[in-house]
Amino acid sequence: MKERISELTGAERDAESGAELMAVKCSICGDWMDVKPGHINYISHGICPRCYVEEMRKLARDT
């Protein structure tokens, strides 16, 4: 088992070693973006690339 884990990378290694993963959701549009290490069945939030560009456009218009 230890040899198998050393061959894996990223999320595969976390899943194989029993680490928990949580989902990442865009806080603006609600699209699911990724998974990352954390508590299982929890949701983290970020901003997806599409919403980021739109928010930067809004900021540029306001200045």
Number of C-alpha atoms within 10 A of each C-alpha: 7 8 7 10 14 9 9 13 10 9 15 12 15 16 14 15 13 8 14 17 19 16 18 20 19 19 14 14 11 13 12 15 15 15 15 16 14 14 13 12 9 11 15 16 15 16 18 19 11 11 15 14 12 11 14 11 11 11 10 9 8 7 5
